[in-house]
């Protein structure tokens, strides 16, 4: 067996059960991984230097193909149900053996990485894949240890990634040929039958979401940045709500764009890179992220490229609306070297309201913050998951990240409530979705208005203006903000038909109430009182 690479750990891949592979390429950098991917025909180098790849039929996560192994060490702690589907130990062991056999005689690419910037809580992860571009992807996304750590790197968790291996549902206990199986007892994740690279990244997030709460650390599906005065802001939100765009602010230092932990004395990035949506990205609206599409080292998934000129067309969604770019975080100007900031002064909960009911910003009490965190309302945007239709669908994803939360949502909700109280945090609900009507009638909230409102919130200016109480949701809404028309601040005023707005608002309130019924026995009376009411 050949072992090739700049840093080959003394803890070999035999620890992961791999035998008789043709060659193992260890911790290769971007240059070598580009060469391998292009040599194999897996990608093209675009004008500017990015590596452009296609993920085939899977252009988003396969949420229905994810399983958690039901085993003694974790079974009592898992929130079993539609999100966390059980897989038997026998089925996992059989699938594991098949994937190990599949790797025999093949080249594999090994990356030894950390999940978590805070040394006390970081997770050593080894990712083994048959694909060089996926190896570059995860090298971009996680934290890359220095050589001194790599020579004896001993992983706590292992991800075996075999995108071209197909599971057999009849034998393997899977729903389809695609599978993502997490075994907390063996500390192994198996990913097969999908080339969508986001599955690797989110598997690490799932691990940390399971491990950290027991240590008093709040894992968060959020972006985070730091202001000139050292004030940290956290941005919760699902795909398409603006986490990456809004946190990449040239006036603030970016900690990270998607996944963080909140310990007693810090907010820290889980990752060392960013995974940004690319569809219809413009140099004018999002210059920092746009610039990454013209850099060597960026991996672009399903972005349209002219094979002759190598020019990119970021506006073309022929393969998917969920086009993505994966790049090291230092590709964004003004990023944190440490990936660590102080506990937050402000929490922003982002939602893309397809009903056009919610105001562009509202201030939440601590009880309302817990209510909206557990609700996790937004609209799924076409293409972010396989099988989603062309139109956004209103949805509730608890903790703004239900697909990645192994434990019951109340575990994360209590952690958030306690930390908000301990640090006296301001909480805001921001609608980046529709205004002037429902999806198809109204239009998307202008990003310039959202940025102006956020700047005013983070600077403290919104704490000084007159507020009105929303009749349906009970939260406080500013009546004035520089750079934002007063009419926009009250969504009812943006609708042509005010009665239609009232009707739609009542519909949305009912959706909130019906959804929250599942949490009523897990929260106290103050949180229940923070629920919206039909006006």
Secondary structure, 3 states (H helix, E strand, C coil): CEEEECCCCCCCHHHHCCCCCCEEEECCCHHHHHHHHHHCCCEEECCCCCEEECCCCCCCECHHHEEEECCCCCHHHCCECCCEEEECHHHHHHHHHHHHHHHCCCEEEEEEEEECCCCCCCEEEEEEECCHHHHHHHHHHCECCCHHHHCCCCCCEEEEEECCCCCCHHHHCCCCCCEEEEECCCCEEEEECCCCCHHHHHHHHHHHHHHHHHHCCEEEEEEEEECCCCCEEEEECCCCCCHHHHHCCCCCEEEECCEEEECCCCEEECCCEEEEECCCCCCCCCHHHHHHCCCCCCEEECCEECCCCCCEECCCCCCCCCCEEEEEHHHCCCECCCCEECCEEEEEEEECCCCCCCCCEEEECHHHHHHHHHHCEEEECCCCECCCCCCCEEEECHHHCHHHCCCCHHHHHHHHHHHHHHHCCEEEEEECCEECCCCCCCEECCHHHHHHHHHHHHHCHHHHCCEEECCCCCCEEECCECCECHHHHCHHHHCCCHHHHHHHHHHHHHHHHHHHHHHHHHCCHHHHHCCCCCC
